[in-house]
Structure formats: C-alpha cells, structure tokens
C-alpha cells in the first residue's frame, strides 16, 4: 500500500474512532477523506479532530451543505502511485 493511501486510511480510522462517519475516495493525484460532522460535536472532540487533520496535506469544512456539515481532508499521492 502506498504511503499516501496508508495516511488517508489512518486519518479515516482516527476520525471514525472519534465517532464520525467517514468515506475515503481515490482521485488522480490525491486521496480524500470525508466525514459527516454532527451538529452537537463537543468542543473537546473538535480539538481532537483538528489534531487528526494535521496529518493531511489540506483540509476544510463545508457548512450548510444539503447533507449537513462535511469535513474533508486530502493527502497527495506520490509520483507513480496514481491508479
């Protein structure tokens, strides 16, 4: 397994351990992790989520989407590991 894929899987597992529902998606140059964020996420959990996200190359939050709040993180794939 490429290192970038392992990083993305680790991010997803750590976010799942915090009670978030996650999805991992493969893209040409990066792997993304998306997580649904409940409206009532405790402050302490937010701090833990932010700590997990420091392992991503980029991350953000989409608020007010039709499915609620979606947290996303992206991990760049190494050259030659694209699928």
N, CA, C and O of each residue as an XYZ file, in Angstrom:
332
protein
N       0.856     -1.175      0.000
C       0.000      0.000      0.000
C       0.901      1.236      0.000
O       1.813      1.338      0.821
N       0.652      2.175     -0.915
C       1.437      3.420     -0.940
C       1.283      4.191      0.376
O       0.250      4.111      1.041
N       2.319      4.928      0.730
C       2.304      5.692      1.981
C       1.141      6.678      2.042
O       0.541      6.862      3.101
N       0.820      7.312      0.913
C      -0.278      8.291      0.916
C      -1.614      7.612      1.211
O      -2.460      8.173      1.908
N      -1.798      6.416      0.685
C      -3.039      5.683      0.934
C      -3.113      5.265      2.404
O      -4.179      5.318      3.017
N      -1.983      4.854      2.958
C      -1.936      4.483      4.371
C      -2.244      5.690      5.255
O      -2.955      5.557      6.251
N      -1.719      6.867      4.902
C      -2.017      8.095      5.664
C      -3.505      8.397      5.633
O      -4.096      8.712      6.666
N      -4.118      8.302      4.451
C      -5.546      8.586      4.325
C      -6.370      7.579      5.129
O      -7.329      7.960      5.801
N      -6.001      6.301      5.065
C      -6.717      5.289      5.842
C      -6.571      5.545      7.335
O      -7.518      5.348      8.097
N      -5.378      5.986      7.760
C      -5.158      6.307      9.160
C      -6.026      7.488      9.593
O      -6.628      7.461     10.667
N      -6.088      8.519      8.757
C      -6.951      9.672      9.063
C      -8.397      9.220      9.232
O      -9.068      9.600     10.191
N      -8.872      8.400      8.284
C     -10.258      7.925      8.336
C     -10.508      7.110      9.600
O     -11.544      7.272     10.246
N      -9.570      6.237      9.958
C      -9.738      5.407     11.151
C      -9.765      6.253     12.418
O     -10.568      6.008     13.318
N      -8.888      7.245     12.485
C      -8.840      8.099     13.671
C     -10.106      8.964     13.792
O     -10.610      9.179     14.894
N     -10.613      9.456     12.660
C     -11.864     10.226     12.695
C     -13.040      9.330     13.059
O     -13.935      9.745     13.796
N     -13.042      8.113     12.549
C     -14.103      7.155     12.905
C     -14.072      6.854     14.397
O     -15.120      6.726     15.030
N     -12.869      6.740     14.961
C     -12.735      6.473     16.391
C     -13.313      7.605     17.240
O     -13.687      7.401     18.396
N     -13.380      8.801     16.649
C     -13.977      9.951     17.346
C     -15.489     10.019     17.135
O     -16.142     10.955     17.598
N     -16.042      9.028     16.438
C     -17.485      8.952     16.259
C     -18.008      9.537     14.957
O     -19.220      9.657     14.784
N     -17.114      9.905     14.032
C     -17.543     10.469     12.753
C     -17.679      9.371     11.707
O     -16.911      8.409     11.708
N     -18.648      9.512     10.821
C     -18.829      8.590      9.703
C     -17.951      9.071      8.563
O     -18.095     10.207      8.111
N     -17.039      8.222      8.090
C     -16.062      8.645      7.088
C     -16.210      7.888      5.774
O     -16.766      6.791      5.721
N     -15.694      8.508      4.713
C     -15.603      7.908      3.378
C     -14.224      8.252      2.827
O     -13.770      9.389      2.956
N     -13.562      7.284      2.220
C     -12.276      7.508      1.564
C     -12.508      7.396      0.066
O     -13.105      6.431     -0.410
N     -12.027      8.397     -0.676
C     -12.213      8.417     -2.126
C     -10.866      8.605     -2.808
O     -10.053      9.433     -2.397
N     -10.646      7.824     -3.855
C      -9.416      7.933     -4.646
C      -9.630      8.914     -5.796
O     -10.660      8.874     -6.470
N      -8.669      9.781     -6.014
C      -8.670     10.729     -7.122
C      -7.332     10.568     -7.842
O      -6.456      9.849     -7.361
N      -7.169     11.211     -8.958
C      -5.957     11.038     -9.761
C      -4.687     11.408     -9.004
O      -3.699     10.676     -9.060
N      -4.702     12.521     -8.307
C      -3.465     12.994     -7.663
C      -3.533     13.039     -6.138
O      -2.550     13.398     -5.490
N      -4.664     12.686     -5.563
C      -4.794     12.705     -4.111
C      -5.870     11.712     -3.668
O      -6.684     11.248     -4.467
N      -5.847     11.409     -2.394
C      -6.888     10.605     -1.760
C      -7.607     11.522     -0.791
O      -6.968     12.249     -0.031
N      -8.936     11.494     -0.812
C      -9.683     12.354      0.101
C     -10.396     11.521      1.158
O     -10.781     10.374      0.934
N     -10.551     12.143      2.306
C     -11.322     11.566      3.394
C     -12.418     12.574      3.699
O     -12.137     13.751      3.924
N     -13.656     12.121      3.707
C     -14.785     12.979      4.058
C     -15.439     12.419      5.308
O     -15.512     11.203      5.488
N     -15.913     13.304      6.165
C     -16.579     12.887      7.395
C     -17.789     13.764      7.643
O     -17.722     14.986      7.509
N     -18.886     13.142      8.001
C     -20.085     13.881      8.376
C     -19.908     14.362      9.809
O     -19.553     13.583     10.693
N     -20.157     15.653     10.036
C     -19.966     16.237     11.368
C     -21.333     16.529     11.972
O     -22.088     17.338     11.432
N     -21.660     15.876     13.091
C     -22.951     16.136     13.726
C     -23.028     17.556     14.282
O     -22.007     18.167     14.600
N     -24.225     18.059     14.391
C     -24.443     19.418     14.912
C     -23.970     19.565     16.351
O     -23.605     20.663     16.770
N     -23.972     18.496     17.098
C     -23.667     18.567     18.523
C     -22.310     17.939     18.852
O     -22.205     17.178     19.814
N     -21.292     18.239     18.085
C     -19.957     17.715     18.356
C     -19.356     18.500     19.519
O     -19.237     19.723     19.437
N     -18.972     17.812     20.613
C     -18.428     18.514     21.790
C     -17.128     19.257     21.464
O     -16.379     18.859     20.571
N     -16.875     20.334     22.196
C     -15.673     21.142     21.985
C     -14.405     20.305     22.074
O     -13.496     20.468     21.260
N     -14.335     19.418     23.049
C     -13.149     18.582     23.204
C     -12.913     17.694     21.996
O     -11.769     17.448     21.612
N     -13.987     17.217     21.401
C     -13.863     16.378     20.208
C     -13.377     17.210     19.030
O     -12.597     16.720     18.213
N     -13.819     18.454     18.927
C     -13.329     19.334     17.857
C     -11.806     19.458     17.939
O     -11.119     19.408     16.919
N     -11.290     19.618     19.143
C      -9.834     19.725     19.311
C      -9.140     18.455     18.833
O      -8.096     18.520     18.185
N      -9.714     17.310     19.150
C      -9.141     16.037     18.703
C      -9.221     15.899     17.183
O      -8.283     15.413     16.551
N     -10.334     16.323     16.602
C     -10.498     16.277     15.139
C      -9.423     17.140     14.481
O      -8.788     16.714     13.516
N      -9.221     18.338     14.994
C      -8.197     19.223     14.420
C      -6.801     18.627     14.548
O      -5.972     18.790     13.653
N      -6.539     17.943     15.644
C      -5.249     17.275     15.804
C      -5.064     16.183     14.747
O      -3.980     16.044     14.181
N      -6.108     15.419     14.484
C      -6.053     14.378     13.447
C      -5.770     15.013     12.086
O      -4.964     14.494     11.313
N      -6.426     16.127     11.794
C      -6.302     16.756     10.476
C      -4.912     17.300     10.191
O      -4.586     17.561      9.033
N      -4.087     17.478     11.209
C      -2.723     17.940     10.951
C      -1.930     16.909     10.146
O      -0.864     17.226      9.619
N      -2.438     15.687     10.048
C      -1.788     14.653      9.248
C      -2.137     14.719      7.777
O      -1.603     13.943      6.984
N      -3.025     15.629      7.391
C      -3.423     15.784      5.987
C      -2.609     16.889      5.329
O      -2.023     17.733      6.007
N      -2.580     16.873      4.010
C      -1.908     17.948      3.277
C      -2.791     19.187      3.185
O      -2.295     20.314      3.176
N      -4.100     18.971      3.117
C      -5.087     20.065      3.102
C      -6.339     19.566      3.802
O      -6.606     18.365      3.816
N      -7.112     20.483      4.386
C      -8.387     20.090      4.972
C      -9.302     21.290      5.049
O      -8.857     22.432      4.942
N     -10.580     21.029      5.234
C     -11.557     22.099      5.328
C     -12.887     21.581      5.822
O     -13.045     20.394      6.108
N     -13.847     22.494      5.917
C     -15.187     22.164      6.383
C     -16.185     22.811      5.439
O     -16.101     24.005      5.150
N     -17.124     22.018      4.967
C     -18.214     22.528      4.137
C     -19.434     22.601      5.048
O     -19.971     21.573      5.460
N     -19.862     23.804      5.355
C     -21.001     24.001      6.245
C     -22.233     24.358      5.436
O     -22.143     25.046      4.419
N     -23.380     23.889      5.893
C     -24.626     24.246      5.242
C     -24.889     23.500      3.950
O     -25.714     23.940      3.149
N     -24.209     22.378      3.721
C     -24.491     21.591      2.520
C     -25.818     20.872      2.730
O     -26.343     20.856      3.843
N     -26.357     20.286      1.688
C     -27.639     19.603      1.787
C     -27.567     18.399      2.722
O     -28.597     17.934      3.211
N     -26.374     17.895      2.974
C     -26.209     16.752      3.870
C     -25.676     17.146      5.234
O     -25.262     16.277      6.001
N     -25.675     18.429      5.559
C     -25.160     18.897      6.838
C     -23.744     19.408      6.693
O     -23.370     19.932      5.644
N     -22.954     19.260      7.743
C     -21.562     19.715      7.710
C     -20.660     18.551      7.316
O     -20.750     17.461      7.882
N     -19.795     18.794      6.347
C     -18.875     17.782      5.851
C     -17.449     18.275      6.050
O     -17.079     19.347      5.571
N     -16.669     17.497      6.747
C     -15.254     17.759      6.937
C     -14.507     17.000      5.850
O     -14.847     15.854      5.554
N     -13.494     17.623      5.251
C     -12.724     16.924      4.222
C     -11.233     17.098      4.487
O     -10.790     18.099      5.050
N     -10.485     16.104      4.068
C      -9.030     16.136      4.172
C      -8.477     15.501      2.905
O      -9.064     14.559      2.371
N      -7.354     16.011      2.425
C      -6.734     15.480      1.216
C      -5.277     15.126      1.496
O      -4.558     15.858      2.177
N      -4.864     13.988      0.953
C      -3.481     13.531      1.053
C      -2.975     13.337     -0.373
O      -3.535     12.549     -1.136
N      -1.910     14.062     -0.729
C      -1.336     13.954     -2.080
C      -0.742     12.579     -2.307
O      -0.113     12.006     -1.418
N      -0.948     12.054     -3.507
C      -0.327     10.786     -3.887
C       1.093     11.052     -4.354
O       1.384     12.105     -4.922
N       1.963     10.102     -4.115
C       3.331     10.212     -4.581
C       3.359      9.990     -6.091
O       2.481      9.325     -6.640
N       4.358     10.542     -6.754
C       4.523     10.336     -8.202
C       4.653      8.839     -8.449
O       5.381      8.138     -7.747
N       3.931      8.366     -9.463
C       3.998      6.958     -9.838
C       3.046      6.061     -9.086
O       3.005      4.861     -9.355
N       2.257      6.607     -8.128
C       1.330      5.765     -7.389
C      -0.118      6.001     -7.780
O      -1.020      5.445     -7.153
N      -0.362      6.813     -8.801
C      -1.739      7.063     -9.214
C      -2.356      5.799     -9.785
O      -1.694      4.998    -10.443
N      -3.648      5.646     -9.513
C      -4.392      4.494    -10.040
C      -5.348      4.952    -11.099
O      -6.071      4.137    -11.672
